[in-house]
């Protein structure tokens, strides 16, 4: 089961990685301008940066919850700016816009899932969660004890 979560995390993050990289292309920026995105030469590459950083975070399982929130900042506005199915009168365009909107909703669901549950057991986050850090003030092995603090020792 751990492997399934890893495979799902990798495939999920690759979608946002590829999409984020495409946000740096002139064709994507020009398309966003025709969709009515304000300041597309600033907003679109910024959203691409959020998408790529979030995708890498989820891909490697390092601060995956934060990465999911970065992607949420990318997908949520995109959904309402580019998929205006409620303004379309042509039935074929409405069907296409509705499909795109549902696809974005599916992506939002996955992002929220990662934001809540994290990256899973095969991740840097899980490894860091199970690590135990003890701040030591002094280590003295000559007497067979470790002094952890002023009033705490471990004898061996």
C-alpha positions, 0 to 999 in steps of 0.5 A, a space after each residue: 500500500 505504501 508503494 501505491 501512495 508513492 506512485 499516486 503522488 508521483 503521477 499527481 505531481 507530474 501533472 502540475 509540474 508539466 502544467 507549471 512549465 508550460 506557463 512560461 511559454 508565450 503561447 500560454 501567456 497569450 492564451 491567458 490574455 485572451 481569456 481575460 487574465 489580468 496582467 498575464 505576463 506577470 500572473 501566468 509565470 507566477 502561477 507556473 512557479 507556484 505549480 512547479 514548486 508545489 509539484 516538486 514538493 509533493 513529488 519528493 514528499 518534502 513539505 508536501 502539505 505546503 506544496 499542496 497549498 501552493 498548488 491550490 493557489 494556482 488551481 483555484 483562481 485558474 478554475 474560475 478565470 478560464 472555465 466560465 461555463 455559466 457564460 457560454 450559450 453554445 451547447 458544445 462550448 458549454 460541454 467543453 467548458 463544463 468538462 474542463 471545470 470538472 477536471 479542475 475540480 478533480 485536481 482541487 480534490 487531489 490537492 486538498 487530499 494531499 494538504 490534509 493527509 500529506 505525502 504518505 509513508 514513503 516520503 521525506 516528511 514521514 522520515 522527518 516525523 519519525 526522527 527524534 531530536 534530543 538537544 544535548 548540552 554535554 556528552 561524557 562517555 568516560 563515566 558511562 552516562 550521557 548528560 542531556 540537561 542540568 537534571 537529566 542523565 542517561 546511564 549505561 
